[in-house]
Amino acid sequence: MNFFSLIAPFYDCFMAALHKKQGKVLLARLAPLSHRKVLDLGGGTGKLANQLEKAGANVWLLDSSTAMLKRTRRLLPSNRAVLGDAASLPFAENSFDVVMIVDALHHFRKQEIVLEEALRVLRPGGTLAILDFNRKNAAVKVLSILEQVMLEPALMLTAEQLEKLLAQIGFIKIETEIISAYQYLSLSTKP
Ligand SMILES: C[S@@+](CC[C@H](N)C(=O)[O-])C[C@H]1O[C@@H](n2cnc3c(N)ncnc32)[C@H](O)[C@@H]1O
């Protein structure tokens, strides 16, 4: 049993306040969302995907945990809640207006490959939104140790490390916004 199978039944409860804040930021920065095709990578139980759907987006969510997806399927049509690995996406190139990765990049063991896949499936001019924990923060360092104890990769990056990686992979117009003491939002564009 992996980490997310274990915590799936309680996940939405202990993330409720954070999801509310994160949703507000994403809705503001990604507007207008009406009729836009969004892919939520490592989207978990679908709480944020659901907020974007309510704003008019059509969201596909991909996650590697059956237990998390079981909950997602209450919020999204089942053909748009996909079991899979973010490092090998079952979608054609240039398919999405937005790819978002929230609190998930640091859980991906193959971060570079996932970001290359995000670039492939985005349409030219499409937006990659990454919201994650900032390695510079002391509390995030503690979180990273706790996650490693649970055998998670805990590959938190600093905003500068992520910007460098995105540029290497080919994203342009990379902008980072520090949204709290421990989290940042990175927005970048496929050329
Ligand atoms: C902390 S949760 C974040 C969920 C959601 N984005 C949110 O903000 O509530 C991280 C998610 O990443 C998923 N995940 C980890 N590795 C993955 C991979 N290689 N491919 C797809 N999903 C993955 C986990 O199953 C988990 O649901």
The ligand as an ORCA input file, in Angstrom:
! r2SCAN-3c Opt
* xyz 0 1
  C      -0.217     15.756     -2.606
  S      -1.196     15.040     -3.861
  C      -1.799     16.472     -4.693
  C      -3.157     16.252     -5.290
  C      -3.805     17.486     -5.905
  N      -3.021     18.052     -6.950
  C      -4.105     18.493     -4.831
  O      -3.507     19.580     -4.846
  O      -4.947     18.204     -3.993
  C      -0.022     14.392     -5.026
  C      -0.681     13.493     -6.059
  O       0.307     13.110     -7.036
  C       0.004     11.794     -7.444
  N       1.184     11.216     -8.117
  C       2.396     10.913     -7.566
  N       3.225     10.431     -8.517
  C       2.519     10.442     -9.690
  C       2.825     10.084    -11.025
  N       4.045      9.622    -11.369
  N       1.886     10.231    -11.968
  C       0.649     10.701    -11.641
  N       0.296     11.063    -10.399
  C       1.215     10.929     -9.434
  C      -0.386     11.092     -6.152
  O      -1.099      9.904     -6.372
  C      -1.219     12.183     -5.480
  O      -2.597     12.062     -5.769
*
